[in-house]
Amino acid sequence: MRKLKITELNRISKEDFKKVKKIPLVVILDNIRSLNNIGSIFRTCDAFRIETIYLCGITAIPPNTKIHKTALGSEDSVDWRYSSSTLHIVNKLRHDGYFVIAIEQAKNSILLDKFQSKYLRQAIVFGNEIYGVDQNVMNQCDTCVEVPQFGTKHSLNVSVTAGIIVWEIAKKHFNEIK
């Protein structure tokens, strides 16, 4: 076994990334306060070729050196848009035919390992590090999914949660984007 060199990773350029087929998944960040979390989520979305990230409310937007520190340039490859209102984006995406999923610990949420979606186009909402997804936003989502946890904290960092959720959805689409 040998580690691959950077030249062996077959990375595509930012220009090619913009042109290639994406996984039919939209990520919505609802008032994320940590610039490191935002940057990390950008990298995850780049890695799995998601369609778009919506940065909503107080979520900072690029260009920003603190986002870039963890995004490492993925803020330039991944399509992103800003909206002051998460609720507006959720309603717009639902109108456009997306199945919108709040990622939250909530009554009647579906555990990730039990979640099955028949919808091709999905949007996932990640909430503020302290308050989670706003209740008004949750009221407009089609369902709620949570990551099962078994420790004492029952709390994952939002960027870790995003990595888990995006992976679970993206892996069902790998044959479509290769």
The 8 nearest C-alpha neighbors of each residue, nearest first, counted from 0:
[[1, 2, 3, 4, 7, 8, 5, 6],
 [2, 0, 3, 4, 7, 5, 8, 6],
 [1, 3, 4, 0, 5, 7, 8, 6],
 [4, 2, 7, 1, 5, 8, 6, 0],
 [5, 3, 7, 6, 2, 8, 1, 9],
 [4, 6, 7, 8, 3, 9, 10, 2],
 [5, 7, 4, 8, 9, 3, 10, 11],
 [6, 8, 4, 5, 9, 3, 10, 2],
 [9, 7, 10, 5, 6, 3, 4, 11],
 [10, 8, 7, 11, 6, 5, 12, 4],
 [11, 9, 8, 12, 6, 7, 5, 13],
 [10, 12, 15, 16, 9, 13, 14, 8],
 [11, 13, 15, 14, 16, 10, 76, 17],
 [14, 12, 16, 76, 15, 17, 11, 75],
 [13, 15, 12, 17, 16, 18, 76, 11],
 [14, 16, 12, 18, 17, 13, 11, 19],
 [17, 15, 13, 18, 14, 19, 12, 11],
 [16, 18, 15, 14, 19, 13, 76, 77],
 [19, 17, 15, 16, 20, 14, 21, 13],
 [20, 18, 16, 17, 15, 21, 176, 48],
 [19, 21, 176, 18, 22, 48, 175, 16],
 [22, 20, 48, 49, 50, 23, 19, 176],
 [21, 23, 49, 24, 48, 50, 172, 169],
 [24, 22, 120, 50, 21, 121, 49, 119],
 [23, 25, 121, 49, 22, 122, 50, 120],
 [24, 26, 122, 51, 50, 52, 123, 121],
 [27, 25, 52, 123, 122, 53, 124, 51],
 [26, 28, 124, 53, 52, 123, 125, 29],
 [29, 27, 125, 54, 55, 124, 31, 53],
 [30, 28, 126, 55, 31, 125, 85, 127],
 [29, 31, 57, 58, 56, 127, 55, 32],
 [32, 30, 127, 58, 29, 33, 28, 126],
 [31, 33, 58, 30, 34, 57, 127, 128],
 [34, 32, 36, 35, 31, 37, 128, 58],
 [33, 35, 66, 37, 36, 65, 38, 32],
 [34, 36, 38, 33, 37, 66, 69, 39],
 [37, 35, 39, 33, 158, 34, 38, 40],
 [36, 38, 34, 40, 35, 39, 66, 41],
 [39, 37, 70, 66, 69, 41, 35, 40],
 [38, 40, 36, 42, 69, 41, 37, 70],
 [41, 39, 43, 37, 42, 38, 158, 44],
 [40, 42, 38, 44, 39, 43, 70, 73],
 [43, 41, 45, 39, 70, 40, 44, 73],
 [42, 44, 40, 46, 45, 41, 162, 39],
 [45, 43, 41, 49, 47, 42, 46, 48],
 [44, 46, 48, 42, 43, 47, 77, 73],
 [47, 45, 43, 44, 48, 42, 49, 41],
 [46, 48, 44, 45, 49, 169, 43, 166],
 [49, 47, 45, 21, 46, 44, 22, 50],
 [48, 50, 22, 44, 24, 21, 47, 51],
 [51, 49, 21, 25, 24, 23, 22, 48],
 [52, 50, 78, 25, 79, 49, 26, 53],
 [51, 53, 79, 26, 27, 25, 54, 78],
 [54, 52, 27, 80, 81, 79, 55, 28],
 [55, 53, 81, 28, 58, 80, 27, 52],
 [56, 54, 82, 83, 29, 85, 58, 81],
 [55, 57, 83, 30, 58, 84, 29, 82],
 [56, 58, 30, 59, 55, 32, 31, 83],
 [59, 57, 31, 30, 55, 56, 54, 32],
 [60, 58, 57, 34, 61, 54, 32, 37],
 [59, 61, 62, 58, 63, 54, 81, 66],
 [62, 60, 63, 74, 66, 59, 67, 64],
 [61, 63, 60, 64, 67, 66, 74, 75],
 [62, 64, 61, 66, 65, 67, 60, 59],
 [63, 65, 67, 66, 68, 62, 61, 34],
 [64, 66, 68, 67, 63, 34, 35, 69],
 [67, 65, 38, 34, 63, 68, 64, 35],
 [66, 68, 70, 64, 71, 65, 69, 63],
 [69, 67, 65, 66, 70, 71, 64, 38],
 [68, 70, 38, 39, 67, 71, 35, 66],
 [71, 69, 38, 67, 42, 73, 39, 72],
 [72, 70, 67, 69, 73, 68, 42, 74],
 [73, 71, 74, 75, 70, 67, 76, 42],
 [74, 72, 76, 75, 70, 42, 71, 41],
 [73, 75, 72, 76, 77, 41, 70, 61],
 [74, 76, 73, 72, 77, 13, 78, 61],
 [77, 75, 73, 13, 74, 16, 78, 17],
 [78, 76, 74, 45, 75, 73, 79, 51],
 [79, 77, 51, 52, 76, 50, 80, 75],
 [80, 78, 52, 51, 53, 77, 81, 54],
 [79, 81, 53, 54, 52, 82, 78, 51],
 [80, 82, 54, 53, 55, 83, 79, 60],
 [83, 81, 55, 84, 54, 56, 85, 80],
 [82, 84, 56, 55, 85, 81, 57, 54],
 [85, 83, 87, 82, 86, 56, 55, 88],
 [86, 84, 88, 55, 87, 29, 89, 56],
 [85, 87, 89, 136, 84, 88, 90, 135],
 [86, 88, 90, 84, 85, 89, 91, 82],
 [89, 87, 91, 85, 90, 86, 92, 84],
 [90, 88, 86, 92, 91, 87, 93, 85],
 [89, 91, 93, 87, 88, 92, 94, 86],
 [92, 90, 88, 94, 89, 93, 87, 95],
 [91, 93, 95, 89, 94, 97, 90, 88],
 [92, 94, 97, 90, 96, 95, 91, 89],
 [93, 95, 91, 92, 96, 90, 97, 89],
 [96, 94, 92, 93, 97, 91, 90, 98],
 [97, 95, 93, 94, 92, 98, 120, 121],
 [96, 98, 93, 120, 121, 92, 95, 99],
 [97, 99, 121, 122, 141, 120, 93, 118],
 [100, 98, 122, 140, 141, 121, 123, 97],
 [99, 101, 123, 142, 143, 140, 141, 122],
 [102, 100, 143, 124, 123, 103, 137, 140],
 [103, 101, 144, 145, 125, 143, 124, 100],
 [102, 104, 145, 105, 101, 144, 143, 132],
 [105, 103, 145, 108, 106, 102, 144, 143],
 [106, 104, 108, 103, 107, 143, 145, 144],
 [105, 107, 108, 104, 143, 109, 103, 144],
 [108, 106, 105, 109, 143, 104, 142, 144],
 [107, 109, 143, 144, 105, 106, 145, 110],
 [110, 108, 144, 114, 145, 143, 111, 107],
 [109, 111, 145, 113, 112, 144, 146, 147],
 [110, 112, 114, 146, 113, 145, 144, 109],
 [111, 113, 110, 114, 147, 146, 109, 115],
 [114, 112, 111, 110, 115, 109, 144, 145],
 [115, 113, 111, 112, 109, 110, 116, 144],
 [116, 114, 113, 117, 112, 111, 118, 109],
 [117, 115, 118, 114, 119, 121, 98, 168],
 [116, 118, 119, 115, 120, 98, 121, 114],
 [119, 117, 116, 120, 98, 121, 97, 115],
 [118, 120, 121, 117, 23, 97, 116, 98],
 [121, 119, 97, 23, 118, 24, 98, 122],
 [122, 120, 98, 24, 97, 99, 25, 119],
 [123, 121, 25, 99, 24, 26, 100, 98],
 [122, 124, 100, 26, 99, 101, 27, 25],
 [123, 125, 27, 101, 102, 28, 100, 26],
 [126, 124, 28, 102, 29, 27, 132, 123],
 [127, 125, 132, 131, 29, 28, 30, 31],
 [126, 128, 131, 31, 30, 130, 129, 29],
 [127, 129, 131, 130, 31, 126, 157, 32],
 [130, 128, 127, 131, 126, 31, 32, 132],
 [131, 129, 127, 128, 132, 126, 133, 30],
 [130, 132, 126, 127, 129, 128, 133, 103],
 [133, 131, 126, 125, 127, 134, 29, 137],
 [132, 134, 136, 135, 137, 131, 126, 130],
 [133, 135, 137, 136, 138, 132, 131, 139],
 [136, 134, 138, 137, 133, 139, 86, 132],
 [135, 137, 133, 86, 134, 138, 139, 140],
 [136, 138, 134, 140, 139, 135, 101, 133],
 [137, 139, 135, 136, 140, 134, 141, 133],
 [140, 138, 137, 136, 141, 135, 90, 89],
 [141, 139, 99, 137, 142, 100, 138, 101],
 [140, 142, 99, 100, 98, 139, 143, 101],
 [143, 141, 100, 140, 101, 144, 99, 108],
 [142, 144, 101, 108, 100, 102, 109, 103],
 [145, 143, 109, 102, 108, 110, 111, 103],
 [144, 146, 110, 103, 104, 102, 111, 109],
 [145, 147, 111, 110, 148, 144, 160, 112],
 [148, 146, 110, 145, 111, 149, 112, 153],
 [149, 147, 153, 150, 146, 154, 152, 155],
 [148, 150, 147, 151, 153, 152, 154, 146],
 [151, 149, 152, 148, 153, 154, 147, 155],
 [150, 152, 153, 149, 154, 148, 155, 147],
 [153, 151, 154, 150, 155, 149, 148, 156],
 [154, 152, 148, 151, 150, 155, 149, 147],
 [153, 155, 152, 156, 148, 151, 157, 150],
 [156, 154, 160, 157, 159, 153, 152, 158],
 [155, 157, 159, 158, 160, 154, 128, 36],
 [158, 156, 160, 159, 161, 155, 128, 36],
 [157, 159, 161, 36, 160, 156, 40, 39],
 [160, 158, 162, 156, 161, 157, 163, 155],
 [159, 161, 157, 163, 162, 158, 164, 155],
 [162, 160, 158, 164, 159, 163, 165, 157],
 [163, 161, 159, 165, 160, 164, 166, 43],
 [162, 164, 160, 166, 161, 165, 167, 159],
 [165, 163, 167, 161, 166, 162, 160, 168],
 [164, 166, 168, 162, 167, 163, 169, 161],
 [165, 167, 169, 163, 164, 168, 170, 162],
 [168, 166, 164, 165, 169, 170, 163, 171],
 [167, 169, 165, 166, 170, 171, 164, 172],
 [170, 168, 166, 172, 171, 167, 165, 47],
 [169, 171, 172, 173, 168, 167, 166, 165],
 [170, 172, 169, 168, 173, 167, 174, 166],
 [173, 171, 170, 169, 175, 174, 22, 176],
 [174, 172, 170, 175, 176, 171, 177, 169],
 [173, 175, 177, 176, 172, 171, 170, 169],
 [176, 174, 173, 172, 177, 22, 20, 21],
 [177, 175, 173, 174, 20, 21, 172, 22],
 [176, 174, 175, 173, 20, 172, 19, 21]]
